């Protein structure tokens, strides 16, 4: 099994705890004074100091991990894209407490010989839970390093005897507007329920996981509890959260962001710094938590996982299939 390693950021790029706690008010003031609308906002530590009674998970370490220093728990749990709870980066942490995550099952069907329901408790106990520290590309020009706890998606799908003619996996998020206020909001460009998809070889790649936790604990609601997709060589919006359905198909499934903005969001969503998003460059990025004045770093092809996944796209025009 290959070990994936990336350069460790210098200590000068790591924000102190004091700076972190003051960041939201600082950024808000700067945005008002200078129009820095694109800078991320964070909620204060008091808002995330909800007692952490999260269930500890028994995990094994993984050789798939990067050696980069992970972001803080505060960074990872307060800067989130989860439009079901609001369009702001801090909205999920503020609003996702309304989500009920037990009981929870995932319907697995379509082109499988053994369709069925996967219960979250069985997922947590039947499979080996690995801690994988992945470099994770957020939207626009931000990135994190996150210690996910997860299960290779391939290990899960094999339990259902996937038919040889299946070419894609279609995913669907929970639809429960009474608990997910963004689904009932009139201010949303996304159709509900949220849907996503992977090509079969992407889904079966050993880097692709169903994440059930982070930092050795079950997932917080704002991070996609109780189970979400993590594909580290793709942009963060490809990581569907609160999954309730996985369906094996022969045809390419629709994806929410592609339906909402087909010119901006392709089916593959691979990190490709040579192809600009219509509204921003992909060539460089900043690490969340490093501060808005930190030096930008070069965005790596396939988010730094090119050695492992570039062969999946050999012969494809990555400007056309973006």
Secondary structure, DSSP 8 states (H G I E B T S, - for coil): ----------GGGS--HHHHHHHHHHHHHHHHHH--TTS-----HHHH-S-----B---EE-TT---S----HHHHHHS---GGG-SSTTHHHHHGGG---SS-EEEEEESBSS-EEEEHHHHHHHS--EEEEEEEE-STTEEEEEEEEEEEHHHHHGGG-B-TT--EEEEEE---TTT-GGGT-SS--S-SS-EEEEEHHHHTSTT-EEEEEETTEE--GGGTTT-EEE-TTBBGGG---SEEEEEEESS----HHHHH-TTT--SS-B--TTS-BTTB--SEEEETTS-TTS--EE--GGGGTHHHHGGGGTT--TTT--
